[in-house]
Amino acid sequence: MDSKKFDVFVIGSGIAGQTVAKACAEAGKKVAIAEKRAFGGTCANRGCDPKKVLLGATEAVEQANNLKKKGIVKPLTINWKKLQKFKTEFTEPVPENTEKMLSDLGITLFHQSPKFIDEKTLSVGKKRVTAKTIIIATGHEPRKLSFNGNGYLQVSDDFLTLKKLPKHITFLGAGYVGMEFAHMAARAGSKVVVLDRGDSILHPFDKDLTKELKDYSEKLGIRFIFNAKPTSLKKKSKKYKLTYEVKNSKKSIKTKLVFNTTGRVPALSNLYLEKGNVAFDEQGITTNSYLQSTSNSRVYACGDVSDKNLPLTPLSGRQGYVASENILNGNTKSLDVPIIPSVVFTLPNLASVGYSEEEAKRRYKNVIVNYKVVPNWFNARRINAPLYAYKIIMNERTGELVGAHLLGPKAGETINIFTMAINQKMTGDNLQSTIFTYPSWANDIKSMV
């Protein structure tokens, strides 16, 4: 087996891995990076970016349909095949461009999945690699489900590359991915079923707003089956028969495709971490505040695969920066995570930042909760949007904003203003005294607080 030595060896070529590799190479270190799939990571190749491209067409359909008989005469429909072709304009260049950028920095590229041999040694294909520092940035992968016929399940990668959208489609899981895809598929003409083990959609989000979104989703034709446990999936000619249990009763549905959208977990299964003395649990690689492995000081973990992360691309980049600083300068920089917003790109968007109503009431003696459903406000009315709602939470003693939860056409953008406000400890009065453009979605903030 050929042997190679590096100062820094990075596993994973997403934003986190790229950030570390670039910083270390620019500092004069001998760097290598390994990627078993297309270079560029999940977000750019098979995640956030291609999803948002597909979403663009459904946004146009949504707005046109809302304005039928309000000036729009002919309904819009989606040509899924042409939409997928448009999406590839964004994804196709990513691997080649990423490889070129890394190669131009003198970084050695491997196209295999590494495995630990010992604390400082990896096998990469037919090569044996020794590194002073090893960075694990392998991200997340779909959670595996165990039931008869689970091999027929498809995952998010498959949905984002579907050449033809089926007439009947089923999603197992009513989280971020399941709900976003359900909305896309329903607006593109599919009959959609979403099956979930819980009793509602999008469990981490505000219950009042998720109920509003669920009710609206049903009006789009999306059918929900809650408290359901899938037990088998059988192929029947050109369809599948999905069997599930609800309250100890067995039921089944027929569908053209079934997607596992039950969530994602740290991608660790093929790294042989035990041989590298790298501690981990279901949250990811166990790290200290410097993103260094608690059991093997040669190893750092950053991005979705570390136990200090939320699966968000901007935070992965920040973790990559922190890890590279500590590799180059000794452990001098701790991970400092600000208040981070989350958004589900359903239509309308559901967005959240800061404390939930329940968390705020536990933390503060008295809180102000402003909750309203306001489709009659001007910005919603002018595009005839059927759903617009908010819940804003403030500490009554100080007036500071501590939580914001939005459901509306531009909630994914507006939530950023609330994020800045909470991070800067702004009060409702501070926001009300701010002059925003009018009429704009941001200007609505003053009426919310």
C-alpha positions as CSV (number, residue, x, y, z in Angstrom):
1,M,0.0,0.0,0.0
2,D,1.4,3.4,-1.1
3,S,2.1,5.9,1.8
4,K,1.6,9.6,1.8
5,K,2.1,12.2,4.5
6,F,0.2,15.5,5.0
7,D,0.1,18.3,7.5
8,V,-3.7,18.5,7.3
9,F,-6.1,15.9,5.9
10,V,-9.8,17.0,5.4
11,I,-12.6,14.5,5.0
12,G,-15.5,16.1,3.2
13,S,-15.7,18.9,0.6
14,G,-18.7,21.0,1.7
15,I,-18.4,24.5,3.0
16,A,-16.9,23.4,6.3
17,G,-14.2,21.2,4.7
18,Q,-13.4,23.7,2.0
19,T,-13.0,26.5,4.5
20,V,-10.4,24.5,6.5
21,A,-8.6,23.2,3.5
22,K,-8.3,26.7,1.9
23,A,-7.1,28.4,5.1
24,C,-4.5,25.8,5.8
25,A,-3.2,25.6,2.2
26,E,-2.9,29.4,2.1
27,A,-0.9,29.2,5.3
28,G,1.6,27.0,3.6
29,K,0.5,23.6,5.0
30,K,0.6,20.4,2.9
31,V,-3.1,19.7,2.6
32,A,-5.3,16.9,1.1
33,I,-9.1,16.6,0.9
34,A,-11.1,13.5,0.3
35,E,-14.7,13.3,-1.0
36,K,-16.5,10.1,-1.9
37,R,-19.2,12.0,-3.9
38,A,-19.2,15.0,-6.1
39,F,-16.9,17.8,-4.8
40,G,-18.7,20.8,-3.4
41,G,-20.8,19.2,-0.7
42,T,-24.5,18.7,-0.1
43,C,-25.8,22.2,-0.1
44,A,-24.5,23.2,-3.6
45,N,-24.9,19.8,-5.3
46,R,-28.0,18.1,-3.8
47,G,-29.4,20.3,-1.0
48,C,-30.2,24.0,-0.4
49,D,-29.3,25.5,-3.7
50,P,-31.0,23.1,-6.2
51,K,-34.0,22.9,-3.9
52,K,-34.3,26.7,-4.0
53,V,-34.1,26.7,-7.8
54,L,-37.0,24.2,-8.0
55,L,-38.9,26.3,-5.5
56,G,-38.6,29.4,-7.7
57,A,-41.1,28.0,-10.3
58,T,-43.6,27.0,-7.5
59,E,-43.4,30.5,-6.1
60,A,-44.5,31.8,-9.5
61,V,-47.3,29.3,-9.7
62,E,-48.4,30.2,-6.2
63,Q,-48.6,33.9,-6.8
64,A,-50.3,33.5,-10.2
65,N,-52.9,31.2,-8.7
66,N,-53.6,33.5,-5.8
67,L,-54.2,36.3,-8.3
68,K,-56.6,34.4,-10.5
69,K,-59.6,36.7,-11.2
70,K,-57.5,39.6,-9.7
71,G,-55.8,40.4,-13.0
72,I,-54.2,37.1,-13.9
73,V,-56.2,35.3,-16.6
74,K,-54.5,32.1,-17.5
75,P,-53.2,29.7,-14.7
76,L,-49.6,28.7,-14.7
77,T,-48.4,25.1,-14.8
78,I,-44.9,23.7,-14.2
79,N,-43.0,21.8,-16.9
80,W,-41.0,19.6,-14.4
81,K,-38.5,18.4,-17.1
82,K,-37.6,21.9,-18.2
83,L,-37.4,23.0,-14.6
84,Q,-34.9,20.2,-13.8
85,K,-32.8,21.2,-16.8
86,F,-32.7,24.8,-15.5
87,K,-31.6,23.5,-12.1
88,T,-28.6,21.6,-13.6
89,E,-27.3,25.0,-14.8
90,F,-26.5,25.6,-11.1
91,T,-25.4,22.2,-10.0
92,E,-23.5,20.9,-13.0
93,P,-20.5,23.3,-12.7
94,V,-20.1,22.9,-9.0
95,P,-17.8,19.7,-8.8
96,E,-15.5,20.8,-11.5
97,N,-15.2,24.4,-10.2
98,T,-14.6,23.2,-6.6
99,E,-11.9,20.8,-7.7
100,K,-10.2,23.4,-9.7
101,M,-10.3,25.9,-6.9
102,L,-8.8,23.4,-4.5
103,S,-6.2,22.1,-6.9
104,D,-5.1,25.7,-7.8
105,L,-4.2,26.1,-4.1
106,G,-2.0,23.0,-4.2
107,I,-4.4,20.8,-2.3
108,T,-4.2,17.1,-3.1
109,L,-7.6,15.6,-4.0
110,F,-8.8,12.1,-3.3
111,H,-12.1,10.7,-4.7
112,Q,-12.6,7.9,-2.1
113,S,-14.0,7.6,1.4
114,P,-11.2,7.4,4.0
115,K,-11.2,4.9,6.9
116,F,-9.2,5.3,10.1
117,I,-6.5,2.7,10.7
118,D,-5.2,4.3,13.9
119,E,-5.3,7.7,15.6
120,K,-3.2,9.4,12.8
121,T,-3.5,7.1,9.9
122,L,-6.2,6.6,7.2
123,S,-6.6,4.2,4.3
124,V,-7.8,6.1,1.2
125,G,-8.5,3.7,-1.6
126,K,-5.2,1.8,-2.1
127,K,-3.2,4.5,-0.3
128,R,-2.1,4.8,3.3
129,V,-2.2,8.4,4.6
130,T,-0.7,9.8,7.7
131,A,-1.6,13.3,8.8
132,K,-0.6,15.6,11.7
133,T,-4.2,16.8,11.8
134,I,-7.4,15.2,10.5
135,I,-10.6,17.2,10.0
136,I,-13.9,15.4,9.7
137,A,-16.5,17.4,7.8
138,T,-18.6,14.7,6.3
139,G,-22.0,16.4,7.0
140,H,-25.3,14.6,7.3
141,E,-26.9,11.7,5.5
142,P,-30.5,10.5,5.4
143,R,-31.7,8.6,8.5
144,K,-32.1,4.9,7.8
145,L,-35.5,3.3,8.4
146,S,-35.9,-0.4,9.3
147,F,-38.9,-2.2,7.9
148,N,-39.6,-4.7,5.2
149,G,-39.0,-3.2,1.8
150,N,-37.0,-0.2,3.0
151,G,-34.7,-0.7,0.0
152,Y,-37.4,0.7,-2.2
153,L,-37.4,4.0,-0.3
154,Q,-35.9,7.1,-2.1
155,V,-34.3,10.1,-0.5
156,S,-34.0,13.8,-1.0
157,D,-31.2,13.3,-3.6
158,D,-33.6,11.3,-5.7
159,F,-36.4,13.9,-5.5
160,L,-34.1,16.7,-6.6
161,T,-33.1,14.7,-9.7
162,L,-36.5,13.3,-10.7
163,K,-36.9,13.5,-14.4
164,K,-40.6,13.0,-14.2
165,L,-42.8,13.9,-11.2
166,P,-45.3,11.0,-10.5
167,K,-49.0,11.5,-10.2
168,H,-49.0,10.0,-6.6
169,I,-46.1,10.6,-4.2
170,T,-45.7,9.9,-0.5
171,F,-43.3,11.4,2.0
172,L,-42.4,9.7,5.3
173,G,-41.7,12.5,7.7
174,A,-43.3,16.0,8.1
175,G,-40.1,17.9,8.9
176,Y,-38.3,20.5,6.9
177,V,-37.5,18.3,3.8
178,G,-40.8,16.5,3.7
179,M,-42.9,19.6,3.9
180,E,-40.8,21.6,1.4
181,F,-41.0,18.7,-1.1
182,A,-44.7,18.1,-0.4
183,H,-45.5,21.7,-1.3
184,M,-43.4,21.6,-4.5
185,A,-44.9,18.3,-5.6
186,A,-48.5,19.5,-4.9
187,R,-48.1,22.7,-6.8
188,A,-46.5,20.8,-9.7
189,G,-49.6,18.6,-10.0
190,S,-48.9,15.5,-7.8
191,K,-51.3,14.0,-5.3
192,V,-49.3,14.1,-2.1
193,V,-49.5,12.1,1.1
194,V,-47.3,13.0,4.1
195,L,-47.1,10.3,6.9
196,D,-45.5,11.1,10.2
197,R,-45.0,9.3,13.6
198,G,-45.9,12.4,15.5
199,D,-49.2,14.3,15.8
200,S,-48.3,17.4,13.8
201,I,-45.9,18.9,11.3
202,L,-42.6,20.6,11.9
203,H,-42.2,19.8,15.6
204,P,-39.5,22.4,16.5
205,F,-41.7,25.3,15.3
206,D,-44.4,27.3,16.9
207,K,-47.5,25.2,17.3
208,D,-50.0,27.9,16.4
209,L,-48.2,28.7,13.2
210,T,-47.7,25.1,12.2
211,K,-51.4,24.4,12.6
212,E,-52.1,27.3,10.3
213,L,-49.6,25.9,7.8
214,K,-51.0,22.4,8.1
215,D,-54.6,23.6,7.5
216,Y,-53.5,25.6,4.4
217,S,-51.4,22.6,3.1
218,E,-54.5,20.5,3.2
219,K,-56.3,23.0,1.1
220,L,-53.5,22.5,-1.5
221,G,-54.5,18.8,-1.6
222,I,-51.8,17.5,0.7
223,R,-53.1,14.6,2.8
224,F,-51.6,14.1,6.3
225,I,-51.5,10.8,8.2
226,F,-50.3,11.3,11.8
227,N,-49.3,9.0,14.6
228,A,-48.4,6.4,11.9
229,K,-45.6,3.9,11.9
230,P,-44.6,2.4,8.5
231,T,-44.3,-1.4,8.6
232,S,-43.7,-2.5,5.0
233,L,-43.2,-1.4,1.4
234,K,-44.0,-3.7,-1.4
235,K,-43.6,-3.2,-5.2
236,K,-46.8,-3.8,-7.1
237,S,-46.2,-3.6,-10.9
238,K,-45.6,0.1,-11.4
239,K,-46.8,1.2,-8.0
240,Y,-45.9,0.6,-4.4
241,K,-48.0,-0.5,-1.5
242,L,-47.1,1.2,1.8
243,T,-48.5,-0.5,4.9
244,Y,-48.5,1.4,8.2
245,E,-50.0,1.2,11.7
246,V,-52.2,3.8,13.3
247,K,-53.6,3.1,16.8
248,N,-52.8,-0.6,16.5
249,S,-54.7,-0.8,13.2
250,K,-53.0,-1.8,10.0
251,K,-53.7,0.4,6.9
252,S,-52.2,0.8,3.5
253,I,-52.0,3.2,0.5
254,K,-50.8,2.8,-3.1
255,T,-48.4,5.3,-4.5
256,K,-45.9,5.7,-7.3
257,L,-42.9,6.7,-5.1
258,V,-42.1,6.8,-1.4
259,F,-39.5,9.1,0.0
260,N,-37.7,8.9,3.3
261,T,-37.8,12.4,4.7
262,T,-37.6,11.5,8.4
263,G,-34.5,13.5,8.9
264,R,-30.7,13.4,8.6
265,V,-28.0,12.1,10.9
266,P,-24.2,12.6,11.1
267,A,-22.5,10.8,8.3
268,L,-20.1,8.7,10.3
269,S,-20.9,5.1,9.6
270,N,-18.0,4.3,7.2
271,L,-15.2,6.1,8.8
272,Y,-14.2,3.4,11.4
273,L,-14.0,6.0,14.1
274,E,-13.3,3.5,16.8
275,K,-10.0,2.6,15.2
276,G,-9.1,6.3,15.3
277,N,-10.1,6.7,18.9
278,V,-12.6,9.3,17.9
279,A,-15.5,9.6,20.3
280,F,-19.0,10.2,18.9
281,D,-22.7,9.8,19.7
282,E,-25.9,10.4,17.8
283,Q,-25.3,14.1,17.8
284,G,-22.0,13.7,15.9
285,I,-18.3,13.8,16.7
286,T,-17.8,14.7,20.4
287,T,-15.8,17.9,20.5
288,N,-14.6,20.6,23.0
289,S,-15.3,24.3,22.5
290,Y,-12.4,24.4,20.0
291,L,-14.1,21.8,17.8
292,Q,-11.3,19.4,18.7
293,S,-12.1,15.7,19.4
294,T,-12.3,15.0,23.1
295,S,-10.6,11.7,22.7
296,N,-8.1,12.2,19.9
297,S,-6.4,15.6,19.9
298,R,-5.2,15.2,16.3
299,V,-8.8,15.3,15.1
300,Y,-11.2,18.3,14.6
301,A,-14.8,18.1,13.4
302,C,-16.7,20.9,11.8
303,G,-20.0,21.4,10.0
304,D,-23.1,19.3,10.4
305,V,-21.1,16.3,11.6
306,S,-19.9,18.0,14.8
307,D,-21.9,17.8,18.0
308,K,-21.8,21.7,18.2
309,N,-23.9,22.3,15.1
310,L,-27.3,22.9,13.6
311,P,-27.6,21.7,10.0
312,L,-27.2,25.2,8.5
313,T,-24.7,26.2,5.8
314,P,-23.7,29.6,7.3
315,L,-22.9,27.9,10.6
316,S,-20.8,25.2,8.8
317,G,-18.7,28.0,7.3
318,R,-18.2,29.6,10.7
319,Q,-17.2,26.3,12.2
320,G,-14.7,25.7,9.4
321,Y,-13.2,29.1,10.2
322,V,-12.9,28.3,13.9
323,A,-11.4,24.9,13.3
324,S,-8.8,26.3,10.8
325,E,-7.8,29.1,13.3
326,N,-7.2,26.5,16.0
327,I,-5.3,24.2,13.8
328,L,-2.9,27.0,12.6
329,N,-2.6,28.9,15.9
330,G,-3.2,26.4,18.6
331,N,-6.5,26.3,20.4
332,T,-7.1,30.0,20.8
333,K,-10.6,30.4,19.3
334,S,-13.8,29.0,20.8
335,L,-16.9,28.6,18.8
336,D,-19.3,31.5,19.6
337,V,-22.7,30.9,18.1
338,P,-25.1,33.8,17.9
339,I,-28.9,33.5,17.7
340,I,-29.6,31.6,14.5
341,P,-32.8,31.8,12.4
342,S,-34.4,28.8,10.8
343,V,-36.7,28.8,7.8
344,V,-38.9,26.1,6.1
345,F,-39.3,27.0,2.4
346,T,-42.9,25.9,2.1
347,L,-45.2,28.4,0.5
348,P,-45.8,30.4,2.6
349,N,-42.4,30.3,4.4
350,L,-42.3,29.4,8.1
351,A,-39.5,31.1,9.9
352,S,-38.3,31.3,13.5
353,V,-35.6,32.8,15.6
354,G,-35.0,33.0,19.3
355,Y,-37.1,31.5,22.1
356,S,-40.5,29.8,21.6
357,E,-43.4,31.0,23.6
358,E,-43.0,28.1,26.0
359,E,-39.2,28.6,26.4
360,A,-39.7,32.4,27.0
361,K,-42.3,31.8,29.7
362,R,-40.0,29.4,31.5
363,R,-37.0,31.8,31.3
364,Y,-38.7,35.2,32.1
365,K,-41.1,36.2,34.8
366,N,-43.4,38.1,32.4
367,V,-43.5,38.1,28.6
368,I,-45.4,39.9,26.0
369,V,-46.8,37.6,23.2
370,N,-48.2,39.3,20.1
371,Y,-49.9,36.6,17.9
372,K,-52.1,37.4,15.0
373,V,-53.2,36.0,11.7
374,V,-53.3,39.0,9.3
375,P,-54.1,38.1,5.6
376,N,-55.9,41.5,5.6
377,W,-52.7,43.5,5.9
378,F,-51.7,45.4,2.8
379,N,-48.6,43.3,1.7
380,A,-50.6,40.1,1.8
381,R,-53.7,41.6,0.2
382,R,-51.9,43.1,-2.7
383,I,-50.8,39.6,-3.9
384,N,-54.0,38.0,-2.5
385,A,-51.9,35.7,-0.2
386,P,-54.3,33.5,1.8
387,L,-52.1,33.2,4.8
388,Y,-50.0,35.6,6.8
389,A,-49.3,35.3,10.6
390,Y,-46.8,36.2,13.2
391,K,-46.0,35.6,16.9
392,I,-43.5,38.0,18.5
393,I,-42.2,37.5,22.0
394,M,-40.7,40.2,24.2
395,N,-39.4,40.3,27.7
396,E,-42.0,42.6,29.5
397,R,-39.4,44.0,32.0
398,T,-36.9,45.2,29.4
399,G,-39.0,45.4,26.2
400,E,-36.3,43.4,24.4
401,L,-37.3,41.0,21.6
402,V,-36.5,37.4,22.6
403,G,-38.4,35.4,19.9
404,A,-40.0,35.8,16.5
405,H,-42.0,33.4,14.5
406,L,-43.4,34.2,11.1
407,L,-45.6,32.6,8.5
408,G,-45.9,34.4,5.3
409,P,-44.8,34.8,1.6
410,K,-41.5,36.5,2.6
411,A,-41.0,35.2,6.1
412,G,-37.6,33.7,5.1
413,E,-36.3,37.2,4.4
414,T,-38.1,39.2,7.1
415,I,-36.8,36.9,9.9
416,N,-33.3,38.2,9.2
417,I,-34.4,41.6,10.6
418,F,-35.6,40.0,13.8
419,T,-32.4,38.0,14.0
420,M,-30.3,41.1,13.9
421,A,-32.7,42.8,16.4
422,I,-32.4,39.9,18.9
423,N,-28.7,39.6,18.6
424,Q,-28.4,43.4,19.2
425,K,-30.8,43.3,22.2
426,M,-33.2,45.7,20.5
427,T,-36.5,46.5,22.0
428,G,-39.9,46.8,20.3
429,D,-39.6,50.6,20.7
430,N,-36.3,50.5,18.8
431,L,-37.9,48.7,15.9
432,Q,-40.9,51.0,15.9
433,S,-38.7,54.0,15.7
434,T,-36.8,52.6,12.7
435,I,-37.7,53.9,9.3
436,F,-38.1,51.1,6.7
437,T,-39.1,51.4,3.1
438,Y,-42.9,51.5,2.6
439,P,-44.8,49.5,1.6
440,S,-42.5,46.6,2.3
441,W,-42.6,43.4,4.2
442,A,-39.9,44.8,6.6
443,N,-42.2,47.7,7.4
444,D,-44.8,45.3,8.8
445,I,-42.4,44.5,11.6
446,K,-43.4,47.8,13.3
447,S,-47.0,46.6,13.5
448,M,-45.9,43.2,14.9
449,V,-44.1,44.6,17.9
